[in-house]
Amino acid sequence: MIHSHERWLGAHGRLQRRILTPLASIQAQEQFQQQQQHSTLVTQRRTVVEAREVPTDQRFVFLQECLDWVQRRTVKENGAENG
């Protein structure tokens, strides 16, 4: 009886080493490849421009008014030259 049990343990060990372990690694490798095929990496970039009025010094307010006047005057003169 002991002899047959030892033979059974040997056969079971060979089954594990020769068939089941390689089979499990093949299945794991196939699952990994399938996961790689189905997964994609998407990166996105988004630029946000934010403008807001901030209370400033009166000198900067005057400077901005002057710049606006120059811009309006330039547009007006460019329109007169083309028209």
Distance bins in CASP14 RR format, pairs under 12 A and 6 or more apart:
PFRMAT RR
TARGET T0000
AUTHOR 0000-0000-0000
RMODE 2
METHOD distances of the structure
MODEL  1
1 7 0 0 0 0 0 1 0 0 0 0 0
1 8 0 0 0 0 0 1 0 0 0 0 0
2 8 0 0 0 0 0 1 0 0 0 0 0
2 9 0 0 0 0 0 1 0 0 0 0 0
3 9 0 0 0 0 0 1 0 0 0 0 0
3 10 0 0 0 0 0 1 0 0 0 0 0
4 10 0 0 0 0 0 1 0 0 0 0 0
4 11 0 0 0 0 0 1 0 0 0 0 0
5 11 0 0 0 0 0 1 0 0 0 0 0
5 12 0 0 0 0 0 1 0 0 0 0 0
6 12 0 0 0 0 0 1 0 0 0 0 0
6 13 0 0 0 0 0 1 0 0 0 0 0
7 13 0 0 0 0 0 1 0 0 0 0 0
7 14 0 0 0 0 0 1 0 0 0 0 0
8 14 0 0 0 0 0 1 0 0 0 0 0
8 15 0 0 0 0 0 1 0 0 0 0 0
9 15 0 0 0 0 0 1 0 0 0 0 0
9 16 0 0 0 0 0 1 0 0 0 0 0
10 16 0 0 0 0 1 0 0 0 0 0 0
10 17 0 0 0 0 1 0 0 0 0 0 0
10 18 0 0 0 0 0 1 0 0 0 0 0
11 17 0 0 0 0 0 1 0 0 0 0 0
11 18 0 0 0 0 0 1 0 0 0 0 0
11 19 0 0 0 0 0 1 0 0 0 0 0
12 18 0 0 0 0 0 1 0 0 0 0 0
12 19 0 0 0 0 0 1 0 0 0 0 0
12 20 0 0 0 0 1 0 0 0 0 0 0
13 19 0 0 0 0 1 0 0 0 0 0 0
13 20 0 0 0 0 1 0 0 0 0 0 0
13 21 0 0 0 0 1 0 0 0 0 0 0
14 20 0 0 0 0 0 1 0 0 0 0 0
14 21 0 0 0 0 0 1 0 0 0 0 0
15 21 0 0 0 0 1 0 0 0 0 0 0
15 22 0 0 0 0 0 1 0 0 0 0 0
15 23 0 0 0 0 0 1 0 0 0 0 0
16 22 0 0 0 0 0 1 0 0 0 0 0
16 23 0 0 0 0 0 1 0 0 0 0 0
16 24 0 0 0 0 1 0 0 0 0 0 0
17 23 0 0 0 0 0 1 0 0 0 0 0
17 24 0 0 0 0 0 1 0 0 0 0 0
19 25 0 0 0 0 0 1 0 0 0 0 0
19 26 0 0 0 0 0 1 0 0 0 0 0
20 26 0 0 0 0 0 1 0 0 0 0 0
20 27 0 0 0 0 0 1 0 0 0 0 0
21 27 0 0 0 0 0 1 0 0 0 0 0
21 28 0 0 0 0 0 1 0 0 0 0 0
22 28 0 0 0 0 0 1 0 0 0 0 0
22 29 0 0 0 0 0 1 0 0 0 0 0
23 29 0 0 0 0 0 1 0 0 0 0 0
23 30 0 0 0 0 0 1 0 0 0 0 0
24 30 0 0 0 0 0 1 0 0 0 0 0
24 31 0 0 0 0 0 1 0 0 0 0 0
25 31 0 0 0 0 0 1 0 0 0 0 0
25 32 0 0 0 0 0 1 0 0 0 0 0
26 32 0 0 0 0 0 1 0 0 0 0 0
26 33 0 0 0 0 0 1 0 0 0 0 0
27 33 0 0 0 0 0 1 0 0 0 0 0
27 34 0 0 0 0 0 1 0 0 0 0 0
28 34 0 0 0 0 0 1 0 0 0 0 0
28 35 0 0 0 0 0 1 0 0 0 0 0
29 35 0 0 0 0 0 1 0 0 0 0 0
29 36 0 0 0 0 0 1 0 0 0 0 0
30 36 0 0 0 0 0 1 0 0 0 0 0
30 37 0 0 0 0 0 1 0 0 0 0 0
31 37 0 0 0 0 0 1 0 0 0 0 0
31 38 0 0 0 0 0 1 0 0 0 0 0
32 38 0 0 0 0 0 1 0 0 0 0 0
32 39 0 0 0 0 0 1 0 0 0 0 0
33 39 0 0 0 0 0 1 0 0 0 0 0
53 60 0 0 0 0 0 1 0 0 0 0 0
53 61 0 0 0 0 0 1 0 0 0 0 0
53 64 0 0 0 0 0 1 0 0 0 0 0
54 60 0 0 0 0 1 0 0 0 0 0 0
54 61 0 0 0 0 0 1 0 0 0 0 0
54 64 0 0 0 0 0 1 0 0 0 0 0
55 61 0 0 0 0 1 0 0 0 0 0 0
56 62 0 0 0 0 0 1 0 0 0 0 0
56 63 0 0 0 0 1 0 0 0 0 0 0
56 64 0 0 0 0 1 0 0 0 0 0 0
56 65 0 0 0 0 0 1 0 0 0 0 0
57 63 0 0 0 0 1 0 0 0 0 0 0
57 64 0 0 0 0 0 1 0 0 0 0 0
58 64 0 0 0 0 0 1 0 0 0 0 0
58 65 0 0 0 0 0 1 0 0 0 0 0
59 65 0 0 0 0 0 1 0 0 0 0 0
59 66 0 0 0 0 0 1 0 0 0 0 0
60 66 0 0 0 0 0 1 0 0 0 0 0
60 67 0 0 0 0 0 1 0 0 0 0 0
61 67 0 0 0 0 0 1 0 0 0 0 0
61 68 0 0 0 0 0 1 0 0 0 0 0
62 68 0 0 0 0 0 1 0 0 0 0 0
62 69 0 0 0 0 0 1 0 0 0 0 0
63 69 0 0 0 0 0 1 0 0 0 0 0
63 70 0 0 0 0 0 1 0 0 0 0 0
64 70 0 0 0 0 0 1 0 0 0 0 0
64 71 0 0 0 0 0 1 0 0 0 0 0
65 71 0 0 0 0 0 1 0 0 0 0 0
65 72 0 0 0 0 0 1 0 0 0 0 0
66 72 0 0 0 0 0 1 0 0 0 0 0
66 73 0 0 0 0 0 1 0 0 0 0 0
67 73 0 0 0 0 0 1 0 0 0 0 0
67 74 0 0 0 0 0 1 0 0 0 0 0
68 74 0 0 0 0 0 1 0 0 0 0 0
68 75 0 0 0 0 0 1 0 0 0 0 0
69 75 0 0 0 0 0 1 0 0 0 0 0
69 76 0 0 0 0 0 1 0 0 0 0 0
70 76 0 0 0 0 0 1 0 0 0 0 0
70 77 0 0 0 0 0 1 0 0 0 0 0
71 77 0 0 0 0 0 1 0 0 0 0 0
71 78 0 0 0 0 0 1 0 0 0 0 0
72 78 0 0 0 0 0 1 0 0 0 0 0
72 79 0 0 0 0 0 1 0 0 0 0 0
73 79 0 0 0 0 0 1 0 0 0 0 0
73 80 0 0 0 0 0 1 0 0 0 0 0
74 80 0 0 0 0 0 1 0 0 0 0 0
74 81 0 0 0 0 0 1 0 0 0 0 0
75 81 0 0 0 0 0 1 0 0 0 0 0
75 82 0 0 0 0 0 1 0 0 0 0 0
76 82 0 0 0 0 0 1 0 0 0 0 0
76 83 0 0 0 0 0 1 0 0 0 0 0
77 83 0 0 0 0 0 1 0 0 0 0 0
END
